[in-house]
Amino acid sequence: MPGTPFAEVIGDPIAHSKSPIIHRFWLQALGIEADYVATRVTADGLAAHFRLRRDDPDWRGSNVTLPHKQAVFDVVDDRAGLKTTLGALNCVFGDADGGLVGTNTDAGGFLEPLDDVPLEGKAVAVVGAGGAARAVLLALASRDVGSVTLLNRTPDKGRALLNQFGLQGDAVPLDTALPPVDLLVNASSLGMVGQPPLALDLTPLPAGAIVYDIVYAPLETPLLAAARARGLTTIDGLTMLIGQAALAFEIFFEAHAPRDRDAELRALLTAA
């Protein structure tokens, strides 16, 4: 007999995830009788987990986090060909035929706060060349940005990513001085709790530049603090986290997240 509809986030470890807070807040706000839980799934148990979920009539979908974002390609249908572009999935849901479909909401979540920003032809700098950077670069390519400077410890990896996404520009070592770009994105873990800080001199940035840090622990990273001290526009990591979650929420529960209550949600997340 059917029980309560639910979605989940899976990973190992998973107790730190803020996704249940976000989705439960929206479910309650909309009066939807459903739940969203965190489920620890080991690497060895990934395939078996999704076999069970596929046959569960109450399951609406799963967000996927480390260490499963690549391994999940082996157990779902990659209809959008994300394995050769992003190389990662963060969302799995069932289709009407009983199959499992994988997608990724990170690029859309990244772009959401930039919807009204004219990025076409603009110069951009991106720090990092990992999974998050791939989502950022895919998103930037969709907006036809101009030259992209990618800062990374291994510039060759960065150049390969620029070529893959058809972006003009170059990859340079992490300690290279910033060019005068219109948008600076930290898509690395630098500045995160337990990681080294991201030490960049923001002096070359013009007054109208935007500094976007996808790190959300801490919310006020040294990079954002330095940008605010210069009077630059800033976007913090909770913005992308909430944006990508809203896209998943719509997939799972077929309802739009109540984004008019973002301020209340952000206060809840920062207090957790």
Secondary structure, 3 states (H helix, E strand, C coil): CCCCCEEEEEECCCCCCCHHHHHHHHHHHHCCCCEEEEEECCHHHHHHHHHHHHCCCCEEEEEECCCCCCHHHHCCECCCCHHHCCCCCCEEEECCCCCEEEECCHHHHHHHHHCCCCCCCCCEEEECCCHHHHHHHHHHHHCCCCCEEEECCCHHHHHHHHHHCCCCEEEECCCCCCCCCCEEEECCCCCCCCCCCCCCCCCCCCCCCEEEECCCCCCCCHHHHHHHHCCCEEECHHHHHHHHHHHHHHHHHCCCCCHHHHHHHHHHHHHC
